[in-house]
């Protein structure tokens, strides 16, 4: 019986540690209504990028988040799905966010998800 209690204690501690680790990163969610424009940028020498120009309120939110997160990881989501987990090196004040995509199809799918929803 003692082994079962010890196992449950280990599981509970593991769940608490996992929850704390997931909550330590700040999150920035982008939805269609937050965007002014969205485009996929192709380059021969760099990965495909999703370039999102944010509207003024969301751009200010991004600037504040990045100012307070220098040298920390943030989680960027599009429509609630994680798309990037960069470490912030400087504040983003331009209102433009560039997200590297694994491939062309992913970048296009993300762009469509931000342009086809109701604004």
C-alpha positions as CSV (number, residue, x, y, z in Angstrom):
1,X,0.0,0.0,0.0
2,X,2.9,2.4,0.8
3,X,4.3,1.9,-2.7
4,X,0.9,2.9,-4.2
5,X,0.8,6.1,-2.1
6,X,4.4,7.0,-3.1
7,X,3.5,6.4,-6.8
8,X,0.5,8.7,-6.5
9,X,2.6,11.4,-4.8
10,X,5.2,11.2,-7.6
11,X,2.5,11.6,-10.2
12,X,0.9,14.5,-8.4
13,X,4.2,16.3,-8.0
14,X,4.9,15.7,-11.7
15,X,1.6,17.2,-12.7
16,X,2.3,20.3,-10.5
17,X,5.7,20.8,-12.0
18,X,4.4,20.4,-15.5
19,X,1.6,22.9,-14.9
20,X,4.1,25.5,-13.4
21,X,6.4,25.1,-16.4
22,X,3.6,25.6,-18.9
23,X,2.4,28.7,-17.1
24,X,5.8,30.4,-16.8
25,X,5.8,31.6,-20.4
26,X,3.7,34.6,-21.5
27,X,1.4,34.0,-24.4
28,X,0.5,36.1,-27.4
29,X,-2.6,35.0,-29.4
30,X,-3.4,36.3,-32.8
31,X,-6.8,36.0,-34.5
32,X,-8.2,37.4,-37.7
33,X,-9.7,40.6,-36.1
34,X,-6.2,41.5,-34.8
35,X,-4.6,41.7,-38.3
36,X,-4.4,44.5,-40.9
37,X,-2.6,42.2,-43.4
38,X,-1.1,38.8,-43.6
39,X,1.3,37.4,-46.2
40,X,3.6,34.5,-46.8
41,X,7.2,35.6,-47.6
42,X,9.4,33.3,-49.7
43,X,13.1,33.5,-49.8
44,X,15.8,31.3,-51.4
45,X,18.1,31.6,-48.5
46,X,15.7,31.6,-45.5
47,X,12.8,29.6,-44.2
48,X,9.3,30.6,-45.4
49,X,7.9,33.3,-43.1
50,X,4.3,34.3,-42.2
51,X,4.3,38.1,-41.9
52,X,1.5,39.5,-39.9
53,X,0.8,43.3,-39.7
54,X,-1.2,43.9,-36.5
55,X,-3.8,46.5,-35.9
56,X,-3.0,49.3,-33.4
57,X,-4.4,47.7,-30.2
58,X,-2.7,44.4,-30.8
59,X,0.5,46.0,-31.9
60,X,0.7,47.9,-28.6
61,X,0.0,44.6,-26.8
62,X,2.9,43.0,-28.6
63,X,5.2,45.9,-27.8
64,X,4.3,45.8,-24.1
65,X,4.7,42.0,-24.0
66,X,8.1,42.1,-25.7
67,X,9.4,45.0,-23.6
68,X,8.7,43.0,-20.4
69,X,10.0,39.7,-21.8
70,X,13.5,40.5,-22.9
71,X,15.6,37.3,-22.8
72,X,12.6,35.2,-22.0
73,X,10.5,32.8,-24.1
74,X,7.0,33.7,-25.2
75,X,4.4,31.5,-26.8
76,X,2.8,32.8,-30.0
77,X,-0.5,31.3,-31.0
78,X,-2.7,31.7,-34.0
79,X,-6.4,31.0,-33.3
80,X,-5.3,29.2,-30.1
81,X,-2.7,26.9,-31.7
82,X,1.0,27.3,-30.8
83,X,3.0,28.4,-33.9
84,X,6.2,29.7,-32.3
85,X,8.1,29.9,-29.0
86,X,10.8,32.5,-29.6
87,X,13.1,34.0,-27.0
88,X,12.6,37.8,-27.1
89,X,15.8,39.7,-27.8
90,X,14.3,43.1,-28.2
91,X,11.0,44.9,-28.0
92,X,8.8,44.7,-31.2
93,X,7.4,48.2,-31.8
94,X,6.7,48.0,-35.5
95,X,3.4,46.0,-35.1
96,X,4.8,43.5,-37.6
97,X,5.5,39.9,-36.5
98,X,7.3,37.4,-38.7
99,X,6.8,33.8,-37.8
100,X,9.1,31.1,-39.5
101,X,7.1,28.2,-40.8
102,X,8.2,24.6,-41.2
103,X,7.1,24.6,-44.8
104,X,5.2,26.4,-47.5
105,X,2.0,24.6,-46.9
106,X,2.0,25.4,-43.2
107,X,2.6,29.1,-43.9
108,X,-0.2,29.2,-46.4
109,X,-2.6,27.4,-44.1
110,X,-1.8,29.8,-41.2
111,X,-2.2,32.8,-43.5
112,X,-5.6,31.6,-44.7
113,X,-6.7,31.0,-41.1
114,X,-6.1,34.7,-40.4
115,X,-7.7,36.0,-43.5
116,X,-10.8,33.8,-44.0
117,X,-12.4,34.3,-40.6
118,X,-15.0,37.1,-40.0
119,X,-13.3,40.4,-39.2
